[in-house]
Amino acid sequence: MKTIHVHEAVGSVLCHDITRIVPGESKGPVFSKGHVVRPEDIKVLLEVGKEHLYVFEPLPGMVHENDAAARIVAATAGSNLTAGKPKEGRINLSAACDGLLKIDVPTLARINGLGEITVATLHSLQFVTKGRPVAGMRVVPLMIEEEKLRSMEEMVSHPVVEVLPLAHAKVGVVTTGSEVYYGRIQDAFGPVLRKKFAKLGSSVMGQTLTSDEVDMTAAAIVDFLHQGADMIVVTGGMSVDPDDRTPTAIRASGAEIVSYGAPVYPGAMFLLAHATGPRGRVPVLGLPGCVMYHKASIFDLVVPRLLAGLEVTAEDVAGMGHGGFCASCPECTYPICPFGK
């Protein structure tokens, strides 16, 4: 490419978008790459501060910003993503389905450490809906060295950005508490869980009410295992009160405890376990009462990961402390907020 004065540009082909910014209103291309400059364009170009323009003059070993962005997409984008068209040198990726956004953060950092290549994403391991923009990529200069792009491509061995679809799970719900079992109060947990799981593409196959008796709750868990549940959640009885015996019941069902307690508020009394049934290894979750009345809680951080087929370890739960504090804002905007990120 070469630089020419704008008054000499009529008939030339622009090699990048020309951006116009209206403070407080808009920012976007007034002329796009490939536009052939006309006499009437000169006034507009001067108004946006362009006294000189870059026009095409191909150079060996250099790659244009739009082509470079396309190569970054090809190297880093995994499954279930839709790439937009280049705009001002940048290509954005959007989720092609509902699912869990997964970012290879170490590789992302190495790519951005090369210099002149930039890739920005949303935080990893969050649920995203179809069509939501999740990442963007571009190079800083208008033309970048081919060798730098090759270095980026060579360091990528698997997707850096991808959306994992969620399994359509059949969920068994065990609701503990003598006050509900004997009809002293009406259960409020079941309707909440049905809505939450439906939003994630799963369904509640049944709900069993049990008293605070350990054997009754353990038997209900085992029964759902035999019915072929893909996940079992046990509500209530997760605090330290004498009558709260759900963790004991989960152990009595034969489930292996992964983690009891989480550095997430709301959700500190959360329990994660696994039991073995006809469908193999099944997650068993002990859900504290906060899941019932908080829009965002430990449920929203753990369940999408499990439905995406990821293993959630005790170390993973411990790591949720960074970002696991809900600020209890007057108006909850989750998931567009820092909770869990």
C-alpha positions as CSV (number, residue, x, y, z in Angstrom):
1,M,0.0,0.0,0.0
2,K,1.1,3.6,-0.4
3,T,0.1,7.0,1.1
4,I,-1.5,9.7,-1.1
5,H,-3.1,13.1,-0.4
6,V,-6.8,13.0,-0.3
7,H,-7.1,15.5,-3.2
8,E,-5.2,13.0,-5.4
9,A,-7.4,10.0,-4.3
10,V,-10.2,10.1,-6.8
11,G,-10.4,6.7,-8.5
12,S,-8.2,5.0,-5.9
13,V,-9.3,1.9,-4.0
14,L,-9.4,2.2,-0.2
15,C,-7.6,-0.6,1.6
16,H,-9.3,-0.1,5.0
17,D,-12.5,1.2,6.4
18,I,-12.7,4.9,7.1
19,T,-14.4,5.5,10.4
20,R,-16.6,8.4,11.5
21,I,-17.2,9.1,15.2
22,V,-20.2,11.2,16.3
23,P,-19.5,11.8,20.1
24,G,-22.3,10.3,22.2
25,E,-24.1,9.0,19.1
26,S,-22.3,6.6,16.9
27,K,-19.1,5.1,15.6
28,G,-18.8,3.2,12.3
29,P,-17.4,3.1,8.8
30,V,-18.4,6.0,6.5
31,F,-16.5,4.3,3.7
32,S,-15.6,0.6,3.6
33,K,-12.5,-1.2,2.3
34,G,-12.6,-1.6,-1.4
35,H,-14.6,1.7,-2.0
36,V,-13.5,3.6,-5.1
37,V,-13.1,7.3,-4.1
38,R,-15.4,9.7,-6.0
39,P,-15.0,13.5,-6.3
40,E,-18.0,14.0,-3.9
41,D,-16.2,11.9,-1.2
42,I,-13.3,14.3,-0.8
43,K,-15.4,16.7,1.4
44,V,-16.6,13.9,3.6
45,L,-13.0,12.5,4.0
46,L,-11.7,15.9,5.1
47,E,-14.6,16.2,7.6
48,V,-13.5,13.0,9.3
49,G,-9.9,14.2,9.5
50,K,-8.5,12.3,6.5
51,E,-6.0,14.4,4.6
52,H,-4.0,11.4,3.5
53,L,-5.2,7.9,2.5
54,Y,-3.7,4.4,2.2
55,V,-4.4,2.8,-1.2
56,F,-3.6,-0.6,-2.4
57,E,0.0,-1.4,-3.3
58,P,0.6,-5.1,-2.4
59,L,3.8,-5.8,-0.6
60,P,5.4,-9.3,-0.4
61,G,5.3,-11.0,3.1
62,M,2.5,-8.7,4.4
63,V,-1.1,-9.5,5.1
64,H,-4.0,-7.1,5.1
65,E,-5.9,-6.6,8.4
66,N,-9.2,-8.2,7.1
67,D,-7.4,-11.3,5.8
68,A,-5.3,-11.4,9.0
69,A,-8.5,-11.4,11.2
70,A,-9.9,-14.2,9.1
71,R,-6.8,-16.3,9.7
72,I,-7.0,-15.6,13.5
73,V,-10.6,-16.9,13.4
74,A,-9.6,-20.0,11.5
75,A,-6.8,-20.7,14.0
76,T,-8.7,-20.1,17.2
77,A,-12.4,-20.7,16.7
78,G,-13.8,-24.0,17.7
79,S,-17.3,-25.5,17.5
80,N,-20.7,-23.7,17.7
81,L,-19.5,-20.2,16.7
82,T,-20.6,-17.9,13.9
83,A,-18.1,-15.4,12.5
84,G,-19.3,-12.0,11.3
85,K,-18.0,-10.0,8.4
86,P,-14.9,-7.9,8.9
87,K,-15.8,-4.4,10.2
88,E,-13.0,-1.8,10.7
89,G,-10.5,-4.7,10.6
90,R,-12.2,-6.8,13.3
91,I,-14.2,-10.0,13.1
92,N,-16.6,-10.9,15.9
93,L,-17.7,-14.4,16.9
94,S,-21.2,-15.2,18.2
95,A,-22.6,-18.3,19.9
96,A,-24.3,-20.5,17.3
97,C,-26.3,-22.3,20.0
98,D,-27.1,-22.0,23.7
99,G,-24.2,-23.5,25.7
100,L,-21.2,-23.0,27.9
101,L,-18.5,-20.6,26.6
102,K,-15.0,-22.2,27.0
103,I,-11.9,-20.2,26.6
104,D,-8.3,-21.6,26.6
105,V,-7.1,-18.7,28.8
106,P,-3.3,-19.5,28.8
107,T,-3.2,-19.8,25.0
108,L,-5.2,-16.6,24.7
109,A,-2.6,-14.8,26.7
110,R,0.2,-16.2,24.6
111,I,-1.5,-15.0,21.4
112,N,-2.0,-11.5,22.8
113,G,1.6,-11.5,24.0
114,L,2.9,-11.8,20.4
115,G,2.2,-8.1,19.8
116,E,0.1,-6.6,17.0
117,I,-2.4,-9.5,17.3
118,T,-5.4,-9.0,19.6
119,V,-8.1,-11.4,20.6
120,A,-10.7,-10.4,23.3
121,T,-13.4,-12.7,24.8
122,L,-16.0,-12.8,27.4
123,H,-15.1,-14.6,30.6
124,S,-14.8,-18.4,30.3
125,L,-17.2,-21.0,31.7
126,Q,-20.4,-18.9,31.5
127,F,-23.7,-19.9,30.0
128,V,-24.4,-18.0,26.8
129,T,-27.4,-17.9,24.6
130,K,-27.5,-18.3,20.8
131,G,-26.5,-15.2,19.0
132,R,-24.7,-13.6,21.8
133,P,-21.3,-12.0,20.8
134,V,-18.5,-13.8,22.7
135,A,-15.2,-12.7,21.1
136,G,-13.5,-10.4,18.7
137,M,-10.2,-10.5,16.9
138,R,-8.1,-8.2,14.8
139,V,-4.5,-7.0,14.2
140,V,-3.3,-3.6,15.2
141,P,-1.5,-2.4,12.0
142,L,-3.3,-2.2,8.7
143,M,-0.8,-4.7,7.3
144,I,0.9,-7.4,9.4
145,E,3.9,-9.6,8.7
146,E,3.0,-13.1,7.4
147,E,5.6,-14.5,9.8
148,K,3.8,-13.2,12.9
149,L,0.5,-14.8,11.8
150,R,2.4,-18.1,11.2
151,S,3.8,-17.9,14.8
152,M,0.2,-17.5,16.1
153,E,-1.1,-20.4,14.1
154,E,1.7,-22.7,15.2
155,M,1.1,-22.1,18.9
156,V,-2.6,-23.1,18.7
157,S,-3.2,-26.9,18.9
158,H,-6.9,-26.9,19.9
159,P,-9.7,-24.4,20.0
160,V,-9.1,-21.2,22.0
161,V,-12.8,-20.1,21.8
162,E,-15.7,-22.6,21.7
163,V,-19.3,-23.1,22.9
164,L,-20.1,-26.4,24.4
165,P,-23.7,-27.5,23.9
166,L,-25.5,-28.6,27.1
167,A,-26.9,-32.1,27.5
168,H,-30.7,-32.4,27.8
169,A,-30.7,-34.0,31.2
170,K,-33.5,-35.8,33.1
171,V,-33.3,-34.4,36.6
172,G,-34.6,-36.1,39.8
173,V,-35.5,-33.6,42.6
174,V,-35.5,-34.8,46.3
175,T,-37.0,-32.1,48.6
176,T,-36.2,-32.7,52.2
177,G,-37.8,-31.2,55.3
178,S,-40.5,-32.5,57.6
179,E,-42.4,-29.2,57.4
180,V,-42.9,-29.8,53.6
181,Y,-43.3,-33.6,53.9
182,Y,-46.1,-33.3,56.4
183,G,-47.8,-30.5,54.6
184,R,-47.2,-27.8,57.2
185,I,-45.8,-25.5,54.4
186,Q,-46.0,-25.7,50.6
187,D,-42.9,-26.6,48.7
188,A,-41.4,-23.6,46.8
189,F,-38.2,-25.2,45.6
190,G,-39.7,-27.4,42.9
191,P,-41.2,-24.7,40.7
192,V,-37.9,-22.7,40.8
193,L,-35.8,-25.7,39.8
194,R,-38.2,-26.6,36.9
195,K,-37.8,-23.1,35.5
196,K,-34.0,-23.0,36.0
197,F,-33.5,-26.4,34.4
198,A,-35.9,-25.6,31.5
199,K,-33.8,-22.5,30.7
200,L,-30.8,-24.8,30.4
201,G,-32.6,-27.2,28.1
202,S,-33.2,-30.0,30.8
203,S,-36.3,-31.2,32.5
204,V,-37.3,-32.4,36.0
205,M,-38.4,-36.0,35.6
206,G,-40.0,-36.1,39.1
207,Q,-39.9,-34.7,42.6
208,T,-39.9,-36.7,45.8
209,L,-40.7,-35.2,49.2
210,T,-39.0,-36.7,52.2
211,S,-38.9,-35.9,55.9
212,D,-35.7,-35.2,57.8
213,E,-35.0,-38.9,58.2
214,V,-31.7,-39.9,56.6
215,D,-32.8,-43.3,55.4
216,M,-35.9,-41.8,53.6
217,T,-33.8,-39.2,51.7
218,A,-31.1,-41.7,50.8
219,A,-33.7,-44.1,49.5
220,A,-35.2,-41.4,47.3
221,I,-31.8,-40.6,45.8
222,V,-31.2,-44.3,45.0
223,D,-34.7,-44.6,43.5
224,F,-34.0,-41.8,41.0
225,L,-30.7,-43.5,40.1
226,H,-32.7,-46.6,39.3
227,Q,-35.1,-44.6,37.2
228,G,-32.2,-43.4,35.0
229,A,-31.8,-39.9,36.2
230,D,-28.9,-38.0,34.6
231,M,-28.6,-35.7,37.6
232,I,-30.1,-35.6,41.1
233,V,-30.5,-32.5,43.2
234,V,-31.4,-32.6,46.9
235,T,-32.9,-29.4,48.3
236,G,-33.1,-28.3,51.9
237,G,-31.3,-29.5,55.0
238,M,-27.9,-28.2,54.0
239,S,-27.2,-25.9,57.0
240,V,-25.6,-26.8,60.3
241,D,-28.8,-27.1,62.3
242,P,-29.4,-30.4,64.1
243,D,-32.4,-31.2,61.8
244,D,-30.5,-30.5,58.6
245,R,-29.2,-33.9,57.7
246,T,-29.1,-33.8,53.9
247,P,-25.2,-34.2,53.6
248,T,-25.5,-37.4,55.8
249,A,-28.3,-38.7,53.6
250,I,-26.3,-38.1,50.4
251,R,-23.4,-40.1,51.8
252,A,-25.8,-42.8,53.0
253,S,-27.0,-43.2,49.4
254,G,-23.6,-44.4,48.4
255,A,-22.6,-41.1,46.6
256,E,-19.0,-40.1,46.8
257,I,-18.5,-36.5,48.0
258,V,-16.4,-34.2,45.8
259,S,-16.9,-31.0,47.8
260,Y,-19.0,-29.8,50.7
261,G,-19.0,-26.1,51.1
262,A,-18.1,-23.5,48.5
263,P,-16.5,-20.0,48.6
264,V,-19.6,-18.6,46.8
265,Y,-22.1,-16.2,48.3
266,P,-24.9,-17.1,47.8
267,G,-24.2,-20.9,47.9
268,A,-21.7,-21.5,50.7
269,M,-23.5,-24.7,51.9
270,F,-23.4,-26.3,48.5
271,L,-22.5,-30.0,48.1
272,L,-21.3,-31.8,45.0
273,A,-21.1,-35.6,44.9
274,H,-21.3,-38.5,42.3
275,A,-23.3,-41.7,42.5
276,T,-23.3,-44.7,40.2
277,G,-26.5,-45.9,38.6
278,P,-27.7,-47.7,35.4
279,R,-26.7,-44.6,33.4
280,G,-23.2,-44.6,34.9
281,R,-21.8,-41.8,37.0
282,V,-24.4,-39.3,38.0
283,P,-23.9,-35.9,39.7
284,V,-25.8,-35.5,43.0
285,L,-26.1,-31.9,44.2
286,G,-27.0,-30.7,47.6
287,L,-28.6,-27.2,47.1
288,P,-28.8,-24.7,49.9
289,G,-32.0,-22.6,50.3
290,C,-30.4,-19.5,48.6
291,V,-30.9,-21.2,45.2
292,M,-34.6,-20.8,45.7
293,Y,-34.7,-17.1,46.1
294,H,-31.5,-15.6,44.5
295,K,-31.5,-15.0,40.8
296,A,-27.8,-16.0,40.7
297,S,-26.2,-18.5,43.0
298,I,-23.8,-21.5,43.1
299,F,-26.4,-23.3,40.9
300,D,-25.7,-21.0,38.0
301,L,-21.9,-21.6,38.2
302,V,-21.9,-25.3,38.6
303,V,-24.9,-26.8,36.8
304,P,-24.0,-25.5,33.2
305,R,-20.5,-26.9,33.5
306,L,-21.9,-30.3,34.5
307,L,-24.5,-30.3,31.6
308,A,-21.6,-29.3,29.2
309,G,-19.8,-32.5,30.2
310,L,-17.0,-30.9,32.2
311,E,-15.6,-32.5,35.3
312,V,-16.1,-30.2,38.3
313,T,-13.4,-30.9,40.9
314,A,-12.9,-29.8,44.5
315,E,-10.2,-27.5,43.1
316,D,-12.6,-26.0,40.6
317,V,-15.1,-25.2,43.4
318,A,-12.3,-23.7,45.6
319,G,-11.3,-21.5,42.6
320,M,-14.8,-20.0,42.4
321,G,-14.0,-17.8,45.4
322,H,-12.5,-15.3,42.9
323,G,-15.7,-13.7,41.6
324,G,-18.0,-15.7,43.8
325,F,-19.2,-12.8,45.9
326,C,-22.6,-11.4,44.9
327,A,-22.8,-7.7,45.7
328,S,-26.6,-7.9,46.1
329,C,-27.2,-4.9,43.8
330,P,-30.5,-3.1,44.2
331,E,-31.4,-4.3,40.6
332,C,-29.9,-7.7,39.6
333,T,-28.5,-7.7,36.1
334,Y,-27.0,-11.2,36.1
335,P,-25.5,-12.6,33.9
336,I,-24.3,-9.1,32.8
337,C,-22.4,-8.6,36.0
338,P,-19.1,-9.7,37.7
339,F,-20.6,-12.6,39.7
340,G,-18.9,-15.9,39.0
341,K,-16.4,-14.3,36.6
